[in-house]
Amino acid sequence: MKILMTGNEAIARGAYEAGVTVASAYPGTPSTEIMENFSQYEGVHSEWAVNEKVACEVAAGASIRGARTFAAMKHVGLNVAADGFMSYAYHVTNGGFVLITADEPNMHSSQNEQDNRYFALFGKTALIEPSDSQECLDFMKEAFEISEKYETPVLYRVTTRTCHSKSIVSIGERIVPPIKNYVKDPRKNLMVPANSRARHPEIEDIRLAGLREYSNNCALNRIEYNNKALDNAPSIGIITSGIAYQYAKEVMGDNASYLKIGFVNPLPDKMIREFASKVDKLYIIEENDPFIETQIKAMGIECIGKEVFPICGEYSPELLREVLLGVKPSCTYETKLQAPARPPVLCAGCPHRGLFFELGKYKNKAYLSGDIGCYTLGAMNPLNALDSTICMGGAITGAHGFEKANEIANDKSMKCFALIGDSTFFHSGITGLINSTYNNSAITTIILDNSITGMTGHQENPGTGKTVNGQPAPVVDIISLCHACGIKKENLLVVDPYDIKATREALKKGYEATEPFVIVTKRECALLKPIIKKRANMKSIVDPEKCRSCKACLRCGCPALMFEGKTRIDNDACNGCGVCVQICPFDAIEKVGE
Ligand SMILES: Cc1ncc(C[n+]2csc(CCOP(=O)(O)OP(=O)(O)O)c2C)c(N)n1
């Protein structure tokens, strides 16, 4: 049967057909839909892990037991999972183990553009990179064969365009190989120094040698020779992988020959030498870093890569056409109209808005240490209420470090606030909170609990009471957790961020606190389906007679508010959260439909 599928849907299907029985993932663009799709299949255990390290180790445990398993994450997730991944890479893999990393050239939703192919080189594992949805499915199945045959983890790298583009896929049957026996054997599974020392040479001499041989002979790597010369110019050869292969083919068609690499680590050295010897001019086309190119140059082969193709950002057919053929992109449609800029913004009715509106008042006398989630948008105009954001879980730890440096500098001019969402708190905020109470840090942590993992599109988490399949799950209570982390009863406040006065008072207490202090702002995400339904008739409306055009309400940055001589509220966008009602100094806005 043939179906139109995104790469992520096809990866999930491939895992299902390959007989995966246990899978764990933490959401993150562009990987999220892999688990969302996989969890729809019957007869599998799928789960949202609390973070990527957990997902990787859950998969490692299932693999040791003999099951086929995968962990999925976005590229920066592999930094979190790296300890487990690098160590499990020394084990003798039992059940097939695949770690899917979804990288993000051009950082559409990420803080960096790291190229995770290096993790395979670093961890001495196999690396696979598909170029379209059919390959996403087929390569997934092959990944499990490789993992079990060569007793290695397989790093499976995709990028945004492969994950999210749709193409036709032939789907097949699910075949579940029997779960392998688990035989106790410390030399395979207990990496203490004596065992690791014995294992390392095996990885170099047996695993990597076997994989290199495989790489030179497998169907994942293929040469496509084309004889048609380009204007009688010397013959062009292109070595490429991933989505860049599609772009190169679109631009050069049969005016070039290709070595398409789907099995990327170890590289097919013999194929590369043979291909290079047959063409006059050799290009290496790969997004992000010169991962393939550097290794080919180290083989002493002359080629052109990052001298002409950029390291930064995403490739496109237009970009390759310009570099390879000197053809500038032509605009097919011209207009003098300028679309207004639409910077990212907290949604209308977002519960984070009230907090940031009040917190912004402290920006000159506080360090506002942010984290990663919808609330990172608190940094944007007009709220401007964040100083920094490092990585997931970095808010509390960063605020603690800032505070300790403040103490040494005897600088009392800035109170330290840490801001973190509920999912991020479970992900890696808890350890930071324990660290800050243990080390007696007078920081105030604000946990923005909107009862969902908002930014990545509403995934359940340990605080929501549901599993990835929507099944009931125990609720991990954030408040008890904070107390268990060392926050005293009197140093914890829970507040509704729709209530501006209560939020203001809580922040004042947090600002004045001299001990580790926590404020939990509790209000569900406005886009949760039951909340949309519940608040469907709740609106805020402006009385134009009373509106004095002072624009005070606009300072909360709500996209439902417009100014047309006077404030007007978009009835469709507004959910009657009432933040603007409380801000208006002239009582010109009122709530209706409650
Ligand atoms: C290491 C890592 N994993 C995953 C992500 C993707 N990601 C960005 S924000 C976010 C979740 C934020 O949820 P929450 O903390 O509940 O805040 P909300 O967006 O709901 O306000 C995730 C999973 C990431 N940026 N980094």
The ligand as an SDF file (V2000), in Angstrom:
LIG
                    3D

 26 27  0  0  0  0  0  0  0  0999 V2000
   17.1450   19.7970   25.3680 C   0  0  0  0  0  0  0  0  0  0  0  0
   15.8820   20.2730   24.7360 C   0  0  0  0  0  0  0  0  0  0  0  0
   14.8740   19.4080   24.5830 N   0  0  0  0  0  0  0  0  0  0  0  0
   13.7270   19.7970   24.0060 C   0  0  0  0  0  0  0  0  0  0  0  0
   13.5850   21.0920   23.5730 C   0  0  0  0  0  0  0  0  0  0  0  0
   12.3000   21.5210   22.8790 C   0  0  0  0  0  0  0  0  0  0  0  0
   11.4790   22.3210   23.7810 N   0  0  0  0  0  0  0  0  0  0  0  0
   11.5360   23.6550   23.7810 C   0  0  0  0  0  0  0  0  0  0  0  0
   10.5410   24.3070   24.9170 S   0  0  0  0  0  0  0  0  0  0  0  0
    9.9780   22.8180   25.3980 C   0  0  0  0  0  0  0  0  0  0  0  0
    8.9440   22.5920   26.4460 C   0  0  0  0  0  0  0  0  0  0  0  0
    8.4770   23.7350   27.1660 C   0  0  0  0  0  0  0  0  0  0  0  0
    7.4060   23.3340   27.9740 O   0  0  0  0  0  0  0  0  0  0  0  0
    7.1350   23.9990   29.3630 P   0  0  0  0  0  0  0  0  0  0  0  0
    8.3780   24.0870   30.1630 O   0  0  0  0  0  0  0  0  0  0  0  0
    6.0070   23.3020   30.0220 O   0  0  0  0  0  0  0  0  0  0  0  0
    6.7530   25.5000   28.9740 O   0  0  0  0  0  0  0  0  0  0  0  0
    5.5500   26.0570   28.0530 P   0  0  0  0  0  0  0  0  0  0  0  0
    6.0410   26.0690   26.6570 O   0  0  0  0  0  0  0  0  0  0  0  0
    4.3620   25.1810   28.2670 O   0  0  0  0  0  0  0  0  0  0  0  0
    5.3250   27.4280   28.5550 O   0  0  0  0  0  0  0  0  0  0  0  0
   10.5850   21.8290   24.6910 C   0  0  0  0  0  0  0  0  0  0  0  0
   10.2770   20.4250   24.8760 C   0  0  0  0  0  0  0  0  0  0  0  0
   14.6860   21.9620   23.7350 C   0  0  0  0  0  0  0  0  0  0  0  0
   14.6540   23.2190   23.3210 N   0  0  0  0  0  0  0  0  0  0  0  0
   15.8030   21.5260   24.3220 N   0  0  0  0  0  0  0  0  0  0  0  0
  1  2  1  0
  2  3  1  0
  2 26  2  0
  3  4  2  0
  4  5  1  0
  5  6  1  0
  5 24  2  0
  6  7  1  0
  7  8  2  0
  7 22  1  0
  8  9  1  0
  9 10  1  0
 10 11  1  0
 10 22  2  0
 11 12  1  0
 12 13  1  0
 13 14  1  0
 14 15  2  0
 14 16  1  0
 14 17  1  0
 17 18  1  0
 18 19  2  0
 18 20  1  0
 18 21  1  0
 22 23  1  0
 24 25  1  0
 24 26  1  0
M  CHG  1   7   1
M  END
$$$$
